[in-house]
């Protein structure tokens, strides 16, 4: 059980309570909705923030979720929509209707509005665009011209930019009087007459400087600009490497066209991590909230590929059918070798895919890392060879079978460790996402090698 977190000495609370969404609250809301107690349900939901409301909606049964949306409709918080999983968001967008959805989108920041509109079908996109304010429509239409998962799609088009010759006082007056500024921002961008970013000034520096001081005297001129066409995964890596809070986004002429903030990058990091985890498991996307038929259909193709690899391994076993018939205990022992090889290879592959994603594994250190993984395979292979060889010797009462088991274990673990690192590297060099294809290729190699080594050695040494 988690230890209580203390904010005030006499008020210990559980850390989970800081999130505002407890199982008891979810159950209470569900009961109120089941009984159709509109007022009680609204009272329970009212203190929740948008992310917590989104979590609540996703935890409820579809009929209760539909009922809660109707109860919340008069003062529905549009900030809930960006926090929802896509399947649930589509369902709620359909329930709200085009007009209500357009009103909700009009109250969002341009990047959130773009993300929502991008998931709609073409006809609904056109209907929504016609109903939102002209300024926001222009921003969204411009954003849709950028490639998916690019900085241009991710950026916020509302930002604060001032010329270098302005004083701190002029800048503060501008911030107080302008009515088209973003709701939240961290830095002020300094631009030249061509609207190219030449520096940034943190809000804290502006507030702590005297009014007559020129912006160019306090600005940071060593800035990192993000090209609008840069992939969002590269943007996340850039923020991580440079410890950025925000960064200007520039077009091909190096003109400032938007800004990306750290909260958007955190979403990207989570999305990319989830995507890699899903792909390693042979799942193309998060289908937790999808219909059973849709989920089954999306997973079928990957399972079919796995079936083909299993057939390949079975063919190898079939080649040694006579050996297995003469020494039946081999059929009992051979899954151990294949299982150990698969697990060892998966460990290495997981490290490799993660290292490639974070750019810790590059061509410059690839050979050194490959050599290290081969040594790891030798180390573990030798230890497990001694262990499982002794067990097999005792079990089968045959030192020859124990020896075959030991040698096969070493061969399999060494090749599994090497393959687990080499396969992602090769796929990455050929432009294929290693998170997608590595697991199937690795499983095939480790199974085929394990069965071939074990049964081949048995046929050679025992018959």
ZAGUBA-238456 format. One line per field, with one value per residue (C-alpha): residue number from 1; chain; z, y, x. Coordinates in steps of 0.2 Angstrom, whole numbers, plus 2048, in hexadecimal, padded with zeros to 3 digits. Layout:
num <- (NUM  ...) .
chaine <- (A  ...) .
zz <- (Z  ...) .
yy <- (Y  ...) .
xx <- (X  ...) .
***
This chain:
num <- (1  2  3  4  5  6  7  8  9  10  11  12  13  14  15  16  17  18  19  20  21  22  23  24  25  26  27  28  29  30  31  32  33  34  35  36  37  38  39  40  41  42  43  44  45  46  47  48  49  50  51  52  53  54  55  56  57  58  59  60  61  62  63  64  65  66  67  68  69  70  71  72  73  74  75  76  77  78  79  80  81  82  83  84  85  86  87  88  89  90  91  92  93  94  95  96  97  98  99  100  101  102  103  104  105  106  107  108  109  110  111  112  113  114  115  116  117  118  119  120  121  122  123  124  125  126  127  128  129  130  131  132  133  134  135  136  137  138  139  140  141  142  143  144  145  146  147  148  149  150  151  152  153  154  155  156  157  158  159  160  161  162  163  164  165  166  167  168  169  170  171  172  173  174  175  176  177  178  179  180  181  182  183  184  185  186  187  188  189  190  191  192  193  194  195  196  197  198  199  200  201  202  203  204  205  206  207  208  209  210  211  212  213  214  215  216  217  218  219  220  221  222  223  224  225  226  227  228  229  230  231  232  233  234  235  236  237  238  239  240  241  242  243  244  245  246  247  248  249  250  251  252  253  254  255  256  257  258  259  260  261  262  263  264  265  266  267  268  269  270  271  272  273  274  275  276  277  278  279  280  281  282  283  284  285  286  287  288  289  290  291  292  293  294  295  296  297  298  299  300  301  302  303  304  305  306  307  308  309  310  311  312  313  314  315  316  317  318  319  320  321  322  323  324  325  326  327  328  329  330  331  332  333  334  335  336  337  338  339  340  341  342  343  344  345  346  347  348  349  350  351  352  353  354  355  356  357  358  359  360  361  362  363  364  365  366  367  368  369  370  371  372  373  374  375  376  377  378  379  380  381  382  383  384  385  386  387  388  389  390  391  392  393  394  395  396  397  398  399  400  401  402  403  404  405  406  407  408  409  410  411  412  413  414  415  416  417  418  419  420  421  422  423  424  425  426  427  428  429  430  431  432  433  434  435  436  437  438  439  440  441  442  443  444  445  446  447  448  449  450  451  452  453  454  455  456  457  458  459  460  461  462  463) .
chaine <- (A  A  A  A  A  A  A  A  A  A  A  A  A  A  A  A  A  A  A  A  A  A  A  A  A  A  A  A  A  A  A  A  A  A  A  A  A  A  A  A  A  A  A  A  A  A  A  A  A  A  A  A  A  A  A  A  A  A  A  A  A  A  A  A  A  A  A  A  A  A  A  A  A  A  A  A  A  A  A  A  A  A  A  A  A  A  A  A  A  A  A  A  A  A  A  A  A  A  A  A  A  A  A  A  A  A  A  A  A  A  A  A  A  A  A  A  A  A  A  A  A  A  A  A  A  A  A  A  A  A  A  A  A  A  A  A  A  A  A  A  A  A  A  A  A  A  A  A  A  A  A  A  A  A  A  A  A  A  A  A  A  A  A  A  A  A  A  A  A  A  A  A  A  A  A  A  A  A  A  A  A  A  A  A  A  A  A  A  A  A  A  A  A  A  A  A  A  A  A  A  A  A  A  A  A  A  A  A  A  A  A  A  A  A  A  A  A  A  A  A  A  A  A  A  A  A  A  A  A  A  A  A  A  A  A  A  A  A  A  A  A  A  A  A  A  A  A  A  A  A  A  A  A  A  A  A  A  A  A  A  A  A  A  A  A  A  A  A  A  A  A  A  A  A  A  A  A  A  A  A  A  A  A  A  A  A  A  A  A  A  A  A  A  A  A  A  A  A  A  A  A  A  A  A  A  A  A  A  A  A  A  A  A  A  A  A  A  A  A  A  A  A  A  A  A  A  A  A  A  A  A  A  A  A  A  A  A  A  A  A  A  A  A  A  A  A  A  A  A  A  A  A  A  A  A  A  A  A  A  A  A  A  A  A  A  A  A  A  A  A  A  A  A  A  A  A  A  A  A  A  A  A  A  A  A  A  A  A  A  A  A  A  A  A  A  A  A  A  A  A  A  A  A  A  A  A  A  A  A  A  A  A  A  A  A  A  A  A  A  A  A  A  A  A  A  A  A  A  A  A  A  A  A  A  A  A  A  A  A  A  A  A  A  A  A  A  A  A  A  A  A  A  A  A  A  A  A  A  A  A  A  A  A) .
zz <- (800  7FC  80A  80E  806  812  80C  81D  82D  834  823  81C  80C  7FF  7F0  7E5  7EC  7E4  7D3  7D8  7D1  7DD  7DA  7E7  7DD  7CD  7D5  7DD  7CC  7C4  7D1  7CF  7BC  7BD  7C8  7BC  7CA  7BF  7CD  7D8  7C9  7C4  7D6  7D6  7C6  7C8  7D3  7C6  7BA  7A7  7A7  7B6  7AD  79E  7A8  7B0  7A0  799  7A9  7A7  79D  78D  792  7A2  798  78C  79B  7A3  794  792  7A4  7A1  790  796  79D  795  797  786  78E  791  77F  77C  78B  785  77B  769  769  778  771  760  76A  774  765  75C  76B  76D  75B  74E  756  768  763  759  768  773  766  764  777  775  771  75F  761  76B  75E  750  758  75B  749  741  748  740  72F  721  720  733  732  725  72F  73F  736  72F  741  74A  74A  73B  743  74B  73B  732  73F  73E  72B  72B  738  72D  71F  729  72A  738  747  742  74C  741  748  759  75B  763  756  763  76B  771  766  768  760  768  769  775  787  795  799  787  788  798  792  782  78C  797  788  77A  77A  76E  778  77D  78D  794  78E  796  78A  77F  76E  767  754  747  73A  72F  73E  741  752  759  76B  77A  78A  799  7A1  7B2  7AA  7A4  7B5  7BE  7B2  7B3  7A6  79C  799  787  783  779  789  792  784  782  770  770  76B  765  757  751  73E  73B  731  73F  746  757  75E  759  761  771  771  76E  77D  787  782  783  793  78A  791  780  76F  75F  750  73F  72D  71F  71E  731  735  746  743  754  764  76D  780  78B  790  77D  77D  78C  783  774  77F  787  776  76E  77D  77C  76A  76B  779  76F  75F  769  76E  75C  75F  753  75F  770  76D  77F  77B  76A  765  767  754  750  75C  756  744  748  751  745  738  746  74D  73B  739  74A  743  734  740  74B  73B  737  748  747  736  73E  74C  73E  736  746  748  748  755  761  75E  764  773  779  787  77A  777  78A  78B  77A  77F  78D  781  776  784  78C  77B  778  789  787  776  77C  78A  77E  771  77D  782  770  76B  779  776  764  768  774  768  775  768  758  74A  754  763  75B  759  76B  771  766  76D  77F  77C  775  785  78F  785  788  79B  79D  791  79B  7AC  7A5  79C  7AC  7B5  7A8  7A2  7B4  7B5  7A5  7A9  7B9  7B2  7A2  7AC  79D  79C  789  78A  798  78C  77D  788  78E  77D  775  784  781  76E  770  77D  774  763  76C  775  765  75A  767  764  751  74B  751  74B  739  738  73E  730  723  728  730  742  74D  759  74C  745  751  75C  74E  746  757  75C  74B  74D  75F  75C  74D  754  764  75D  74F  75C  769  75D  751  75F  766  755  752  764  76A  75B) .
yy <- (800  811  81C  82B  83C  84B  85C  863  85B  858  853  843  83D  82F  834  82D  83A  848  842  845  835  827  816  81C  82B  821  815  824  82C  81B  819  82A  828  817  81E  82D  83A  848  855  848  843  855  859  84A  84F  862  863  858  860  85C  84D  845  847  83F  830  82F  82F  821  816  817  80B  812  815  81E  828  82E  833  83C  846  84B  851  85B  862  873  877  86A  86E  86D  869  858  853  854  848  83A  82B  82C  81F  827  838  833  82C  83C  847  83E  840  853  856  862  872  86E  867  876  881  877  876  889  88B  881  885  884  874  86B  871  86A  859  857  85C  851  842  845  83F  84B  851  854  85E  869  86B  870  87C  885  888  88D  89F  8A5  8A7  896  88F  896  88F  87E  87D  883  875  868  86B  865  852  848  847  856  865  86F  864  865  878  885  893  8A1  8A7  8B8  8C0  8D2  8DB  8DC  8EF  8EF  8F3  8E8  8F5  8F5  8E2  8E2  8EE  8E4  8D4  8DD  8E5  8D8  8CD  8C0  8B8  8A5  8A0  899  89D  89C  8A6  8B5  8B4  8C2  8C4  8CF  8D9  8C9  8C0  8B4  8AF  8B7  8B3  8AF  8B7  8AE  8B6  8B6  8C0  8CD  8CF  8D1  8DE  8F1  8F9  903  8F3  8EE  8DC  8D9  8DC  8CE  8C2  8B1  8B1  89F  897  886  887  878  876  874  864  85C  84B  84D  83F  849  859  84F  849  85B  861  853  857  86A  86A  876  87D  884  886  890  887  88F  88C  889  89C  89B  8A6  8A3  89B  893  88C  87B  87A  86C  866  861  858  84E  848  843  83A  830  82D  827  81C  814  811  808  7FD  7F9  7F5  7EA  7E0  7DF  7EC  7FA  806  807  7FE  7FD  807  800  7F4  7E1  7DE  7ED  7E7  7D5  7DB  7E6  7D9  7CB  7D0  7D0  7BF  7B8  7BD  7B5  7A5  7A4  7A6  798  78D  790  78B  77B  777  777  76B  760  75E  755  74B  73A  741  745  734  72B  737  73D  747  754  759  75D  767  771  77E  783  788  792  79B  7A0  7A7  7B0  7B9  7BD  7C4  7CE  7D6  7DC  7E2  7EC  7F5  7F8  7FF  80B  810  813  81E  828  829  821  813  81A  813  81A  80F  800  7F4  7F7  7F4  7E4  7DD  7E1  7D8  7C9  7C8  7C9  7BA  7B0  7B5  7B0  7A1  79A  79C  794  787  781  782  77A  76E  767  766  75D  751  74C  74B  741  737  73B  747  747  74F  75B  760  763  76E  778  77B  77F  78C  795  796  79C  7A9  7B0  7B1  7B8  7C6  7CB  7CA  7D4  7E2  7E0  7DE  7EF  7F7  7F0  7F4  806  808  802  80E  801  805  7F8  7F9  7F1  7E3  7DE  7D3  7C7  7C6  7C3  7B5  7AC  7AD  7A7  799  792  794  78C  77D  77B  77C  770  763  764  761  753  74A  74C  747  73B  731) .
xx <- (800  806  80D  803  809  808  805  802  808  7F6  7EE  7F6  7EE  7F1  7FB  7ED  7E1  7EB  7E5  7D3  7CC  7CA  7C1  7B4  7B0  7AE  7A2  798  796  791  784  77D  77C  774  767  766  769  76F  772  77C  787  78B  78F  79C  7A4  7A4  7B5  7BE  7CB  7CA  7D6  7CD  7BC  7C4  7CA  7B9  7B0  7BC  7B9  7A6  79B  795  783  789  796  788  77D  78B  78F  77D  77D  78D  787  782  793  79E  7B1  7B9  7CA  7C3  7C4  7D7  7D9  7CE  7D4  7CF  7C1  7B9  7BB  7B3  7A4  7A2  7A4  797  78B  78F  78A  793  78D  791  7A2  7A6  7A2  7AE  7BC  7BB  7C0  7CF  7E1  7E5  7F0  7E3  7D5  7E0  7E3  7D0  7CB  7D9  7D0  7C0  7BA  7BB  7A9  7A8  7B9  7B1  7A1  7AB  7B7  7A8  7A1  7B1  7B8  7C1  7D2  7D2  7CC  7DB  7E7  7E0  7DF  7F2  7F6  7ED  7FA  808  80D  805  810  81A  81F  812  804  80A  80E  803  800  7FC  80C  814  821  828  836  848  847  838  83B  835  827  821  820  817  80A  808  805  7F8  7EE  7EF  7DF  7E5  7F3  7F4  7EC  7FD  80F  820  82B  82A  832  83D  83B  844  83B  839  831  83F  842  853  850  845  841  83A  82B  834  842  836  82D  83E  845  843  837  844  84F  84E  849  858  863  85A  856  85E  865  86B  85A  855  848  83E  83A  828  82B  835  82D  825  830  83F  838  835  848  84D  843  84B  85D  85C  851  844  834  82F  836  832  82C  832  82D  83A  83E  842  833  82A  819  816  81C  81D  81C  822  810  80E  81F  81A  80B  816  822  813  80C  81C  820  80E  810  821  81A  80B  815  821  811  80B  7FD  7FB  7F2  7EA  7DA  7D4  7C4  7C1  7B3  7B8  7B6  7C1  7CE  7CE  7D0  7DF  7E8  7E5  7F2  800  7FA  7FA  80D  810  808  813  823  81C  81A  82C  832  826  82E  83F  839  831  842  848  838  842  84E  840  837  847  84B  83A  841  847  835  834  844  844  837  843  851  845  83C  84D  853  843  843  856  853  844  84E  85B  84F  845  855  85A  849  849  85B  857  848  853  862  86D  871  879  884  893  891  887  895  89B  889  887  897  891  881  88A  894  885  87E  88E  88D  87B  87C  88A  882  871  87A  882  871  866  873  874  861  860  86E  865  854  858  866  871  881  87F  86E  874  882  877  86C  87A  882  871  86E  87E  87C  86A  86D  87C  872  863  86C  875  865  85B  867  86B  859  853  864  862  84F  853  860  854  847  83B  835  83E  82F  824  82E  83B  831  82B  83C  844  838  83B  84D  84E  842  84A  85C  857  84E  85B  86A  861  85A  869  876  86B  86A  87D  883  876  871) .
***
